[in-house]
């Protein structure tokens, strides 16, 4: 998904939107884009949103990151994801591609997953695991049953830095950007 296709074009998947929405929400909740000093006496905020993306390879799971997502367009994110996935498939990711992450999203839906308890990769303080999008029956506001696209996300956070209520508010904002893309587009420069 989101890989390189004929003549260098990039196929646009959901992931660049997930990443851009996370960056927009991180702007409102910068503590999720922070880390602590060695003795955990200070919280250090990071200006860049270097969002890690878990990639399943023949050699196991690796997490390259898209640098400075806050300054990239959704298309530029898609191009960078395609580059990272291509390099990962050939075991050619460089140190710069694998270091400096500030926040991670793992799309377990790509391999058929729905729920997962994601494991933090220090010094990051928050990670999300995105489940597959499912078409499920849901009741509408008038009690009518309708097919609805549903996606689960599981979050893990370092509670020395972030409380669960902050993660829930961040998640609700991220969700609102995905459910109402006009809200996300209004934030783009």
C-alpha positions as CSV (number, residue, x, y, z in Angstrom):
1,X,0.0,0.0,0.0
2,X,1.3,3.5,-0.9
3,X,4.2,1.9,-2.8
4,X,5.8,3.1,-6.0
5,X,3.9,2.2,-9.1
6,X,4.6,2.5,-12.8
7,X,6.9,5.3,-14.0
8,X,7.7,6.6,-10.5
9,X,4.1,7.6,-9.6
10,X,3.1,7.2,-6.0
11,X,-0.2,5.5,-5.0
12,X,-1.9,7.4,-2.3
13,X,-3.0,5.2,0.7
14,X,-4.6,6.2,4.0
15,X,-1.3,6.3,5.8
16,X,-0.1,9.7,4.6
17,X,-3.4,11.1,5.9
18,X,-3.0,9.3,9.2
19,X,0.5,10.7,9.5
20,X,-0.5,14.3,8.6
21,X,-3.5,14.2,11.0
22,X,-1.2,13.0,13.8
23,X,1.2,15.9,13.1
24,X,-1.7,18.4,13.2
25,X,-2.9,16.9,16.5
26,X,0.7,17.0,17.8
27,X,0.7,20.7,17.3
28,X,-2.2,21.0,19.8
29,X,-0.7,18.3,22.1
30,X,3.1,18.8,21.9
31,X,3.8,16.8,25.1
32,X,3.1,13.7,22.9
33,X,6.1,14.8,20.8
34,X,8.5,15.1,23.7
35,X,11.0,13.0,25.6
36,X,12.6,13.2,29.0
37,X,16.2,13.7,30.0
38,X,18.2,10.7,31.3
39,X,17.1,11.0,34.9
40,X,13.5,11.9,34.0
41,X,13.6,15.3,35.8
42,X,12.8,17.4,32.7
43,X,10.5,17.1,29.7
44,X,12.1,18.2,26.5
45,X,9.8,19.2,23.7
46,X,10.7,18.6,20.1
47,X,10.0,21.0,17.3
48,X,10.0,18.6,14.4
49,X,7.4,15.9,14.0
50,X,9.6,12.9,12.9
51,X,6.9,10.3,12.7
52,X,8.0,6.7,12.7
53,X,6.1,4.1,10.6
54,X,6.5,0.4,11.4
55,X,7.4,-1.5,8.3
56,X,7.2,-5.3,8.1
57,X,10.2,-6.7,6.3
58,X,11.6,-10.2,5.6
59,X,14.1,-9.4,8.4
60,X,11.5,-8.3,10.9
61,X,9.8,-5.1,11.9
62,X,11.7,-1.9,11.5
63,X,10.7,1.7,12.1
64,X,12.0,4.4,9.7
65,X,10.6,7.8,10.2
66,X,9.3,10.6,8.0
67,X,11.2,13.7,9.0
68,X,9.5,17.1,9.6
69,X,6.0,16.0,8.8
70,X,4.6,19.3,10.0
71,X,6.2,21.0,6.9
72,X,5.3,18.3,4.3
73,X,2.2,18.0,2.2
74,X,0.2,14.8,2.2
75,X,1.6,14.0,-1.3
76,X,5.2,14.6,0.0
77,X,4.5,12.3,2.9
78,X,3.3,9.6,0.4
79,X,6.5,10.0,-1.7
80,X,8.7,9.7,1.4
81,X,6.8,6.6,2.6
82,X,7.3,5.0,-0.8
83,X,11.0,5.8,-0.6
84,X,11.3,4.4,2.9
85,X,9.3,1.2,2.1
86,X,11.3,0.6,-1.0
87,X,14.6,0.9,0.9
88,X,13.3,-1.3,3.7
89,X,12.3,-4.0,1.2
90,X,15.9,-4.0,-0.1
91,X,17.4,-3.8,3.5
92,X,19.0,-0.5,2.5
93,X,17.7,2.0,5.0
94,X,20.3,4.3,6.4
95,X,21.0,5.4,9.9
96,X,19.3,8.8,9.3
97,X,16.1,7.0,8.1
98,X,16.0,4.9,11.3
99,X,17.0,7.5,13.9
100,X,15.4,10.7,15.3
101,X,11.8,9.5,15.5
102,X,9.6,11.5,17.9
103,X,6.2,9.6,17.6
104,X,5.2,6.4,15.9
105,X,2.3,4.9,14.1
106,X,2.1,1.2,13.3
107,X,-0.4,0.2,10.7
108,X,-1.3,-3.4,11.8
109,X,-4.3,-3.3,9.5
110,X,-2.0,-3.8,6.5
111,X,-1.4,-7.4,7.7
112,X,-5.0,-8.0,8.8
113,X,-4.7,-6.9,12.4
114,X,-7.4,-5.1,14.4
115,X,-6.0,-4.6,17.9
116,X,-2.5,-4.5,19.3
117,X,-0.9,-3.1,22.4
118,X,1.9,-1.1,20.9
119,X,5.3,-1.1,22.7
120,X,7.0,2.3,23.2
121,X,10.4,2.7,21.7
122,X,12.2,5.1,24.0
123,X,12.9,8.0,24.0
124,X,9.5,8.4,22.3
125,X,6.6,8.9,24.7
126,X,3.6,7.8,22.6
127,X,2.9,5.2,19.9
128,X,-0.3,4.2,18.1
129,X,-1.3,0.9,16.4
130,X,-3.8,1.4,13.7
131,X,-6.2,-1.6,12.9
132,X,-7.7,-2.4,9.6
133,X,-10.7,-0.5,8.4
134,X,-13.8,-2.7,8.6
135,X,-17.4,-2.2,7.3
136,X,-19.6,-2.9,10.3
137,X,-23.3,-2.3,11.1
138,X,-23.8,0.7,13.3
139,X,-26.9,2.6,14.5
140,X,-27.3,6.2,13.1
141,X,-28.7,9.1,15.1
142,X,-32.3,8.2,14.2
143,X,-31.9,4.5,15.3
144,X,-31.5,3.3,11.7
145,X,-29.0,0.5,11.1
146,X,-26.4,1.4,8.5
147,X,-23.0,0.1,7.2
148,X,-20.2,2.2,8.7
149,X,-16.4,2.1,8.2
150,X,-14.8,1.5,11.5
151,X,-11.1,1.6,12.4
152,X,-9.6,0.8,15.8
153,X,-6.5,2.4,17.2
154,X,-4.6,1.4,20.3
155,X,-2.3,3.9,22.1
156,X,0.6,3.4,24.5
157,X,2.1,6.3,26.4
158,X,4.8,6.9,28.9
159,X,2.8,7.8,32.0
160,X,5.8,9.6,33.6
161,X,5.1,12.3,30.9
162,X,1.5,11.9,29.7
163,X,-1.7,11.0,31.4
164,X,-4.4,8.9,29.7
165,X,-6.9,11.8,29.5
166,X,-4.4,13.8,27.4
167,X,-3.9,10.8,25.1
168,X,-7.6,10.4,24.7
169,X,-8.1,14.1,23.8
170,X,-5.2,13.8,21.3
171,X,-6.9,10.7,19.8
172,X,-10.2,12.5,19.6
173,X,-8.6,15.4,17.7
174,X,-6.7,13.0,15.4
175,X,-10.0,11.1,14.8
176,X,-11.8,14.3,14.0
177,X,-9.3,15.2,11.3
178,X,-9.8,11.8,9.7
179,X,-13.6,11.9,9.9
180,X,-13.8,15.5,8.7
181,X,-10.9,16.0,6.3
182,X,-11.9,19.7,5.8
183,X,-10.8,20.3,9.4
184,X,-7.4,18.9,8.5
185,X,-7.2,20.8,5.2
186,X,-8.1,24.1,7.0
187,X,-4.9,23.6,9.1
188,X,-2.6,23.0,6.1
189,X,-0.3,25.8,4.9
